Amino acid sequence: MSPISISQLTEQIRLTLENELEPVYWVVGELADFRQAPQGHVYFELVEKQGNQVLAKIRANLWQFTYRSVAAKFQSVTGTTLKNGMKILAQVAVTFHPVYGLSINVKDIDPSFSLGERARLRQETINRLTREGLLQLNARFQLPPVVQRIAVISSATAAGYGDFVNQLEKNSFGYKVFHRLFPSLMQGNEAVSSLISAMESIRIEIDRLKLEAVVIIRGGGAQLDLDCFDDYRLAAAMANFPLPIFTGIGHERDETVADLVAHTRLKTPTAVAEFLLSGFREFEENLTMLLQRLDRSTRQQLRAEENRIHQYSLRAKSLSANRISLEKEKVKNQAMHISLTAKNQFRNQYATLENLEKSLKKNLTLFLIKQSEKLSNTENLLRQLEPSSILKRGYSRTEYAGKPIHLTSVKLGDQIETITQSQKISSTIIEIKEK
């Protein structure tokens, strides 16, 4: 058999595939390695599995133009985008490229296959909740830094509830979480009514128990057992509940409607417990970090202030020394100025005193002369007024009872005395004439 080239062989393969295969096929497979190129084309693998074992896989291409219409239709029907792990029913054309090998080009994807009847009902519930503004309503609550008081909705005998309580109470950090069970059916025809009733019981106890959140948990189960968590009534009650709600239903499928409505969705009961405990750890770590930052900041501030004080001290010493030197110089200059001024003042005052002394001596001499003359004049006047001098000039003085007569009241017959320079004459009044 003569050898052929690789290109000849790949051409034969291509022609054989084109001649022997139908133009398109509908195939079922799971999306894997799903990625979109910058140009808008999508590349992935369609995989067939049995459990975790891959039975077959093939490389697939979804060109940009086709992807836009297919993805839009898929999302409008299912409410979700194409993603890894999703099982789809796709219309494909088999192609072979001499360089890139065997692959399939996806022409269409049937969203109803992925959705299914149950999924369609679920999607209708989601759409209704979205229209009514309920889907994200419970997410409006701001969680406290540490959730410490919770109400738990579960079956008292559920293994998941036991795991949850064990995880909370036996945590290695010693954190304490108050929890109160409000029992409920978690599957069956009466589950929805039972769950809503448990929520109403919690609503009554919120203030008394100081509750901060509600946890809905179960321990897994068959897929059909989870239908109650896709019920609109339960979802609406959860959305309008006055506390944040956590779910840990423990199922394998992506999400229930209850998970979508809940404030926080976690996969299992123990995951919910771990989430609550992680809040304690994060708060404690943040507090420790803040304390460390505060300590570091305080130390840095103290060092900065110490340096600043040291600089101020050096500056103060320098300024003080300069000021003291300047003040000493000023004092010295002032002392010299005072000394010079004092000497000048002393000389001036001395000259003034000398002038005053001369003036005083002159004025005192004149004053003494004037006073002497005044005394002499006064003496002469007194000599002239002396009674003996008056008597010498021929005057006399008359008395009655030792008093000058003009100071007394005399009458006829009274005895009076007249005094001259050389005589004392006694007389009797014989006549009195009024003048």
Phi, psi and omega in degrees: 000124184286138179291153177235166180280165178298319181295325177294318180295314181295328177294320178296320179298315181300313181296321179297315180297317181295325183280326189265335185262156175290158179299319179221157175225150169263122183232153177250131179197170180256134180290135177217148179053043184283124182209149180248129180281160179303330180286350180104349176287152179242134180237137180199183174237143170260125189239141171249127184237155169233101190070236176262002182268131178277119179272324181197156175205155180213144180285138184230149177235141175228104188289157190309310184298314180293321183298321181300312182288319181294314183294319180296316179295319182296316182289324180294328182273316187265340184078009179218167180262164174293136182203166181302144178087353182274133178270130185229161170249113188238144171268123187227154172243130181279131179230156176224129180244134184300339180258314187268351175081202186282137176201174177234144173258123181279126180261330183197158176227130181272107183290334182294331177295314182291326183283309181072169182295315181293322180292325178296317177299318178299318181293324177298320177296316179298317180298319180294315178299322179294314179300322184274000178072027184259343189297321182249014186293318181291339179286357181290340185286139174269119181290143173293160180305325178225121177275114188246343184226115186229154169255139183243127174254118181191173170277134183298334183262001183291137178299325180297323178294318178298317178298320181298310181297318180298319179296320181290311190280339182249026178293145187288350183266350180077019179289144181247124178237120175286129178222139179231126181277132170242096190295149181204155169290142184244004176199164179100177185293333183264003186297317183299311180299320180294319179296316180294322178297318178298321179295322178293323177296322178295318182304321181293328186264002186304308184289318183295317182270356181055048184286147182245340182197164177239139179240125175251118184225152171208172187256039180084197181139182180292158183300319181293337180289349184263004183301329182297334182277359172257005184284137182297319183300315179296316181298317180295319178297319178294317182298321184269004183289143185280008176229154174294143183241131175254142176241141173215074190278337174077045180242166185266332183290166192306295184203148168268169176296325177300320177297320182293324182281331185298154176298314181222126180253127176233158192285318187228164176302318180293330177293323176297314179300317180296323178298316179296317180293327180295330176297319176298313183297316181296319179296317180295318179295317178297320179296316178298317180297318179295321178295319178296316178297320178296317179297314180297316180296320179296316179297317179297319180295319179296316178298318179297318180292323176298315178298319180295317178297319178299316179297318178298321180298311179299317181295320179295318178298315180297314179295322180296315180299314179297318181294319179297316179299316179296317179293322176301315180297318178296318179297317179299314179297319179295322178298316179296318180297317180296317180298314180295316179297319180297317179298314178298317179296320179297315179296316179297316180293324179296315178297319179298316180297320178299316178297318178297320180298315179297314180297319180297315179300315181296312182293323180294320178297314179298319180298317180295320179298313180298317181293324178296316179296320180296318179296321180296316179297317180297319180299316179297318180295318179296322179297320180293327181274354181295134183306321182295325179291324179293317181295327180296329182278009173099005178275158177230168181230129182252137183230153173228120181057036176083004181242149176304140188296331182287351178260004183237174178240108184254165181217172182300135177097348181288150180265126179236164180236138178243130185246130174244186181297328186234359184223160173229109189250130176261139183219156177246135183283122178245349179202140179231121177247132179278137186260000000 
